[in-house]
Amino acid sequence: MLTVITATNSNVNAEFDLRFGRGAYFCVFNEENGDIKFVENEFKDAQGGAGTKAAEKMVELGVKKIISGDFGPKAKEMLEKFKIQMVIIQDGNSSVQQIIDKIKN
């Protein structure tokens, strides 16, 4: 299963990004084999609709779960439509690696 964790940078030591649509990077973590890749959020500076466009990207990537700090109403609606689980974490002090470690345990 593919899980996305929003990140401020493109490595596992980066801080968790509390923003979904405007988050800098998406860490794509494969829970089955442990593979990790980072995808830059090309919509983070969009004039409008960043959340919706980011949600479309999640569908394209085949993601089943997203861990972020917040989801806008339009992004939330689209993710629900495609049955993508949304997990909200309010702790902006965690690193991507710390969140991955929690998923593994």
N, C-alpha and C positions, 0 to 999 in steps of 0.2 A: 504494500500500500504506500502511495506517495503522500507525504505530509510536507506542507510548506510552512516555514517559520520566517516571519518578516525580520529583516536584518538591516543594520546601518551600514554594513560593509560586506565584502565578498569573501569572508573567511569565518571559520567556526569560532574564533575568538572575538568576533564583532559583537557589539551590543544588540540585544533584541530591539527591534523597532516597533513602537506602539501603534504605528500607522499602517493600515493595509494598503489602501489605494495610493498613498503618498510615500510609502516605505521605499527605501533606496534599493534594496535587493530582496529576492526571494530565495531562501535556502530550501532546496528541494531534497528532502531526506527520504530514501527508500527504506522503509521499516523492515522489509524482508531480507535485504542483503547488505544494508548499512551504507550503501552508496550515497554520496553527498555531492550536489552540484549547486552552483549559484547562478541565478538568472537576474540580470539587472532589470529593474522596473522601468521600462521605457515610458511609462505613463505618469511617473511621479511629478513631473512639472507641467502636466496637461492643464489647459485653461479650465476645463470642466470635464466631468465624467471619468476621472481617474479611477475611482473605485469600480465602476462598471467595466471599464476596459481591463483593469487588473483581474476582475472576476472572469472575464472572457478568456484571459490568458491562462487562468487556473484550469478552466474546462479544457482548453487546448492541450495543456500539459498532462491532463489525466489525473489531477490531484483529487484526493478523497477527503483530506482534512487540512485546515489552515489554522495556524496558531498566530494570533496577532493581538494587539491591544484594543482595537476598535474596528468596526465595519460600518460603513455608511448604509443608509436605508436601501439605496438602489443596488449596491453591491450585495447586501444581505439577501435581498429578494432574488437576485440572480443565482447566488450560491445555493439558496434553499431550493430553487427550481431544479438545479442539477444535482441535488442531494449531496452537496459538499459540506461536511461538518465544519462548524466554526467554533474554535476554542479561544476564549478571551482570557488573556493574562494581563494583569495591571502592573506587574513588576518590571519596570524599565531598566532595572539594574542587572538583570540576568544576561548572560552571554548565550549565543546560539548553542554552543557546546553544552552548557548547563541544561538547556531545554532538551537537547538530544539525549543527554544522559538520563533525564527524567523519563523520557519516552521509552528508553531501552529497559528501564527497571520496572 
